[in-house]
Amino acid sequence: MLLVATVGLGVFDILNGYASVVWITILEALVVILVVHFVYEAMPKCRERLVIVGLAAAFDQNSIKSIQIHFDWNARQPHF
């Protein structure tokens, strides 16, 4: 799954003109996959396991985007 996600997202970015930020996309995919893996392994076997893992993935992805927006916004601010 790790290889498929990183290669698929990387190829998509390259083919659609986002080659300069392909490394960010691959890094995002790696972080989300690792967080999902660790949450899945830490959860006891129950019916709600997939729901909790899905919520963890959504929270992780939103956290990554928030950090990216914060650093991008700070990079554009003039420094006096």
Backbone as numpy.savetxt, mean C-alpha at the origin, in Angstrom:
# Nx Ny Nz CAx CAy CAz Cx Cy Cz
1.43 -14.19 -4.34 0.60 -13.00 -4.34 1.47 -11.74 -4.34
2.56 -11.79 -3.60 3.45 -10.65 -3.53 4.02 -10.31 -4.89
4.48 -11.30 -5.60 5.07 -11.08 -6.92 4.02 -10.58 -7.91
2.85 -11.15 -7.87 1.79 -10.76 -8.81 1.37 -9.31 -8.58
1.21 -8.92 -7.33 0.78 -7.55 -7.03 1.83 -6.54 -7.45
3.08 -6.79 -7.13 4.10 -5.81 -7.46 4.35 -5.73 -8.95
4.40 -6.87 -9.63 4.63 -6.85 -11.08 3.44 -6.23 -11.80
2.24 -6.60 -11.44 1.05 -6.07 -12.10 0.92 -4.57 -11.94
1.09 -4.08 -10.73 0.99 -2.64 -10.51 2.14 -1.90 -11.17
3.34 -2.49 -11.14 4.49 -1.86 -11.77 4.34 -1.75 -13.28
3.88 -2.83 -13.91 3.68 -2.81 -15.37 2.59 -1.81 -15.74
1.53 -1.76 -14.97 0.46 -0.79 -15.24 1.00 0.64 -15.19
1.77 0.94 -14.16 2.33 2.29 -14.05 3.24 2.63 -15.22
4.09 1.70 -15.60 5.02 1.95 -16.69 4.27 2.16 -18.00
3.28 1.33 -18.27 2.54 1.44 -19.53 1.66 2.68 -19.61
1.30 3.25 -18.48 0.40 4.40 -18.49 1.10 5.71 -18.15
2.41 5.74 -18.26 3.14 6.99 -18.12 3.52 7.38 -16.71
3.49 6.47 -15.78 3.86 6.78 -14.41 5.17 6.10 -14.02
6.10 6.01 -14.94 7.35 5.30 -14.69 8.18 5.95 -13.59
8.03 7.25 -13.41 8.83 7.94 -12.40 8.41 7.60 -10.97
7.18 7.13 -10.79 6.69 6.80 -9.45 6.38 5.32 -9.28
6.88 4.49 -10.18 6.58 3.06 -10.08 7.16 2.46 -8.80
8.26 2.98 -8.33 8.85 2.45 -7.10 7.96 2.71 -5.89
7.24 3.82 -5.89 6.33 4.12 -4.78 5.16 3.13 -4.80
4.64 2.84 -5.97 3.54 1.90 -6.10 3.94 0.52 -5.61
5.13 0.09 -6.00 5.61 -1.23 -5.59 5.84 -1.25 -4.08
6.38 -0.19 -3.52 6.59 -0.12 -2.08 5.26 -0.16 -1.33
4.26 0.55 -1.82 2.92 0.51 -1.21 2.37 -0.91 -1.21
2.47 -1.59 -2.34 1.96 -2.96 -2.44 2.67 -3.87 -1.46
3.98 -3.73 -1.33 4.73 -4.57 -0.40 4.30 -4.33 1.05
4.12 -3.07 1.41 3.73 -2.75 2.79 2.34 -3.28 3.09
1.39 -3.08 2.19 0.03 -3.56 2.41 0.01 -5.09 2.50
0.73 -5.76 1.64 0.74 -7.22 1.66 1.37 -7.74 2.94
2.44 -7.12 3.40 3.06 -7.56 4.65 2.15 -7.34 5.85
1.48 -6.20 5.90 0.55 -5.94 7.01 -0.59 -6.94 7.00
-1.15 -7.20 5.83 -2.25 -8.16 5.73 -1.78 -9.55 6.15
-0.58 -9.92 5.74 -0.05 -11.24 6.11 0.10 -11.37 7.63
0.69 -10.35 8.26 0.91 -10.43 9.70 -0.41 -10.40 10.49
-1.36 -9.61 10.05 -2.67 -9.58 10.72 -3.37 -10.92 10.55
-3.31 -11.48 9.35 -3.95 -12.78 9.09 -3.33 -13.88 9.96
-2.02 -13.88 10.06 -1.35 -14.91 10.87 -1.60 -14.73 12.35
-1.79 -13.49 12.81 -1.99 -13.23 14.23 -3.42 -13.53 14.68
-4.36 -13.55 13.76 -5.77 -13.76 14.12 -6.04 -15.23 14.38
-6.86 -15.51 15.39 -7.29 -16.90 15.58 -8.26 -17.29 14.46
-8.36 -18.56 14.23 -9.26 -19.03 13.16 -10.71 -18.83 13.59
-11.38 -17.91 12.91 -12.79 -17.65 13.18 -13.42 -17.08 11.92
-14.74 -16.95 11.95 -15.45 -16.48 10.76 -15.15 -15.02 10.45
-14.90 -14.23 11.45 -14.68 -12.81 11.26 -13.25 -12.47 10.83
-12.43 -13.49 10.66 -11.02 -13.29 10.34 -10.83 -12.48 9.05
-11.56 -12.82 8.01 -11.42 -12.13 6.73 -11.91 -10.68 6.80
-12.94 -10.44 7.57 -13.44 -9.07 7.72 -12.40 -8.21 8.41
-11.80 -8.72 9.46 -10.79 -7.97 10.19 -9.55 -7.72 9.34
-9.15 -8.72 8.57 -8.00 -8.56 7.68 -8.31 -7.52 6.60
-9.51 -7.54 6.07 -9.91 -6.55 5.07 -9.91 -5.14 5.64
-10.39 -4.99 6.86 -10.37 -3.66 7.50 -8.94 -3.20 7.77
-8.08 -4.14 8.15 -6.67 -3.79 8.38 -6.02 -3.34 7.07
-6.33 -4.00 5.97 -5.77 -3.62 4.67 -6.26 -2.23 4.26
-7.55 -1.96 4.46 -8.09 -0.64 4.12 -7.47 0.45 4.98
-7.35 0.19 6.28 -6.73 1.17 7.18 -5.28 1.42 6.81
-4.56 0.35 6.47 -3.16 0.46 6.08 -3.01 1.28 4.81
-3.84 1.01 3.82 -3.76 1.74 2.55 -4.08 3.22 2.75
-5.09 3.50 3.56 -5.42 4.90 3.83 -4.32 5.61 4.61
-3.66 4.89 5.51 -2.55 5.47 6.26 -1.40 5.81 5.34
-1.09 4.92 4.40 -0.01 5.17 3.45 -0.33 6.39 2.60
-1.54 6.48 2.10 -1.93 7.63 1.28 -1.86 8.93 2.08
-2.27 8.88 3.34 -2.22 10.07 4.19 -0.78 10.53 4.39
0.12 9.60 4.61 1.54 9.94 4.78 2.09 10.52 3.48
1.74 9.93 2.35 2.21 10.44 1.06 1.72 11.86 0.82
0.45 12.12 1.09 -0.11 13.46 0.88 0.58 14.46 1.80
0.83 14.06 3.03 1.49 14.95 3.99 2.88 15.33 3.50
3.67 14.35 3.11 5.03 14.66 2.66 5.04 15.40 1.33
4.12 15.08 0.44 4.04 15.78 -0.83 3.63 17.23 -0.60
2.69 17.46 0.30 2.25 18.81 0.59 3.37 19.62 1.22
4.13 19.01 2.13 5.24 19.71 2.77 6.36 19.99 1.78
6.55 19.13 0.80 7.61 19.34 -0.19 7.30 20.54 -1.07
6.04 20.87 -1.25 5.64 21.99 -2.12 5.60 23.32 -1.42
5.71 23.32 -0.10 5.65 24.57 0.65 6.96 25.32 0.53
6.91 26.62 0.31 8.16 27.39 0.25 8.79 27.48 1.63
10.08 27.38 1.66 10.82 27.50 2.93 11.51 28.85 2.96
11.21 29.62 3.99 11.80 30.96 4.11 12.92 30.95 5.09
